[in-house]
């Protein structure tokens, strides 16, 4: 009977689990005939790779018992050779069990027929309709960075990519300056940018000791001596003026000298701690910026920090006019700082959209969109940012990653994997995008598997005209 089996075309199946792709080809199963299997196992992941070690068992499970077969290792990377010689006809589940060091998996092909004889098999044989396909073999895909993904419907937010700037809302900001020259140290509490401070809290200490000029310790002593001397002068003058020995004017001069000496001394004493001059915060707020580094020499009058009471900043995005119709759908934004490439979202900074220009002046190409956000202390006012504005959510969008797109003369294509080694190049109509993924309006259906890595290699292989033939069950 074997001579007719030549006319029976092999069956081909491609199945996926979350770990494995199985592409298998075998001749229809007939009682008493050996069917050889070429089972291609691919381990899914970032990149799809051939399974290079492990065992595979194939079995027919149904109401009658059949003998399984087992391959102890792949005959070549990714390919396990197996054979079944069915003893009983009927409908069965064809089950592949794979066990490797890294994972185990079970793949089931539902309702596979075992025919009683070749005649019945031929009578029931239906040609598997294969659409026009490009052939790209597993052996080729395994060698390159390749992956596919099932296309699913999902909520999708369109994003408008633009630039913007962080602006402060200049409310209640105080610049703190050095009241004396010397080496600055950040005190015990070493507060960082963004941390809150109380009014009167010591932030820095400027130490003048060791510096000949402007030595604070010397200044403190001088001021103290001067104050004590003017106090004695004043007490003496009080008696002298009583007895009209000195004039009222001279008395007032000593009084003024005392007052000045006292003020000078009080100022120094208030800010003087052993080892230096204290710099305190005049307001309750938070440290917005520090303009000096610990251990640096600062001059009298130099700005050392700014304290802000305002915990809000403005994110101002400049939106190109062509998006005008979408502005009222903008809900939130992500933005990336140019100086540390960190990504922030207005949602996590308690942001709210406060305004957008309803009209642009005639010569402006951009419409400003403003968000108010919390100042977390990491974002520098005045800095420029890349802005990703999120607009309306499309509830049921077919979405593919950008990496799947191949552009040719302004048109977009992608490869759909239609079978284990069969691919179709589809022209796509694309819709909204969010910078990483893109909505597909036409060209792909839900549930199809799209090539997200390696499309370019398929393109090169098919362009070279070296399209190999199908068939592995040899």
Secondary structure by P-SEA (a helix, b strand, c coil): cccccccccbbbbbbbcccbbbbbbbccccccbbbbbbbbbbbbccccccccbbbbbbbbbccbbbbbbbbcccccccbbbbbbbcccccbbbbbbbbbccccccccccccccccccaaaaaaacccccccbbbbbcaaaaaacccbbbbbbbcbbbbbbbbbbbbbbcccbbbbbbbcccccccccccccccccccccccccbbbbccccccccaaaaaaaaaaaaaaaaaaaaaaaaaaaaccccaaaaaaaaaaaaaaaaaaaaaaaaccccbbbbbbccccccccccccccccccccccccccccccbbbbbbbbcccccccccccccbbbbbcccbbbbbccccccccccccccccccccbbbbbbbbcccccccccbbbbbbbbccccccccccccccccccccbbbbbbbcccccccccccccccccccbbbbcccccccccccccaaaaaaaaaaaccbbbbbccc
